[in-house]
Amino acid sequence: MADLHFELVTPERLVRSDDVYMVVVPGSEGEFGVLAGHAPFMSTLRNGDIAIYRTAGAEPERIPVEGGFAEVSDRGLTVLAERAEVPA
Amino acid sequence: MASLKTLKGRIASVKSTQKITKAMKMVAAAKLRRAQQAAEAGRPYAERMEAVMASLASKVVVGPQSPKLIAGTGAEQTHLLVVCTSDRGLAGAFNTNIVRAARKKADDLIREGKTVHFYLVGRKGRAVIGRLFPKQIVHQHDTGAIKQVRFADAQEIAEDLTQRYEAGQFDVAHLFYAHFRSALVQDPVSQQIIPVSMPESSGAVASGVEAAVEYEPEEEDILAALLPRNVAVQIFRALLENAASEQGSRMAAMDNATRNAGDMINRLTIQYNRTRQAAITTELVEIISGAEAL
């Protein structure tokens, strides 16, 4: 199965642009996981952690985000967050 | 004719001015690089935001029940001009150009019988606008403490603006800033930010692929959540562009100043040497004619 193209963007910079296996996003009406080939979808975010699974079954990388929205299109998943705290 | 001593003094003073302008140019160049990077880093977000707004706009019918930020207040009597300038001077025509653009717009609006208010961001616009429209400045936002523009700064301004809008203090807001084209060229631009002017939905957006997008929550709710954020994004972009433009403009201005100072030093040095030579010649003539008289 092809990888999911994932981008995390804040107003200040492009935080992540990677091909990953799965991303779990904290949507305002519940968390949702996005795999490659997901149907077009858009949701606003609530404050919480984005979990990025690089490969199936791998330990997820967590990035806390605040505010914004996520868009799934045929190009992949784009998360536009107002703030993202990336561990240095 | 100036004496040798005063000429020497002037050369020294121009030289020290040149040192300062040269240093300022160097500092501006270094800051420009940082500001430019920040402006470029902010672009992906603004672009995607625009794309999402466009695709939402093509689906939501704007009516009286829509959020005020998109539908407008139903009037366009009071205009608010948000003028972004820098906090420091010595940046060539940077602030002058922005203020001039705002002034032109204000004059046009006043001629049409509208009420105009100013909302100033940055310190340098105050002098001119305060003199021309002394009673129309509603607020001055102080950016003096900001070194590197953060999104939170833009958000603060956006929130203040939205509150004033909801309170009915104005009907239309225009944003003025300098668009950064290159280190040498910056154009003052004006942009309407409230109510949001919807980007024309292009053909690709209205195609069948996009139409199948599922929304959670509903389109209207997402739009309502996005609108205030969009104002913040626009302001943030303006602040970033402004920061880059300011440094670019200052760099060019200081480069000019350094070169002018160099020219002046050359001129003064020539004058100094001529004066010195003239003094020597006069002295020689005096000695020789004195010797001949004996």
Chai-1 contact restraints between the chains, C-beta under 6 A:
chainA,res_idxA,chainB,res_idxB,connection_type,confidence,min_distance_angstrom,max_distance_angstrom,comment,restraint_id
A,V9,B,P44,contact,1.0,0.0,6.0,A-B,restraint_1
A,V9,B,Y45,contact,1.0,0.0,6.0,A-B,restraint_2
A,P11,B,G42,contact,1.0,0.0,6.0,A-B,restraint_3
A,P11,B,Y45,contact,1.0,0.0,6.0,A-B,restraint_4
A,P11,B,F151,contact,1.0,0.0,6.0,A-B,restraint_5
A,P11,B,F236,contact,1.0,0.0,6.0,A-B,restraint_6
A,E12,B,F151,contact,1.0,0.0,6.0,A-B,restraint_7
A,R13,B,A41,contact,1.0,0.0,6.0,A-B,restraint_8
A,L14,B,P44,contact,1.0,0.0,6.0,A-B,restraint_9
A,E29,B,E216,contact,1.0,0.0,6.0,A-B,restraint_10
A,P40,B,A212,contact,1.0,0.0,6.0,A-B,restraint_11
A,P40,B,V213,contact,1.0,0.0,6.0,A-B,restraint_12
A,F41,B,E214,contact,1.0,0.0,6.0,A-B,restraint_13
A,M42,B,V213,contact,1.0,0.0,6.0,A-B,restraint_14
A,M42,B,Y215,contact,1.0,0.0,6.0,A-B,restraint_15
A,S43,B,E216,contact,1.0,0.0,6.0,A-B,restraint_16
A,T44,B,I222,contact,1.0,0.0,6.0,A-B,restraint_17
A,T44,B,A225,contact,1.0,0.0,6.0,A-B,restraint_18
A,L80,B,R48,contact,1.0,0.0,6.0,A-B,restraint_19
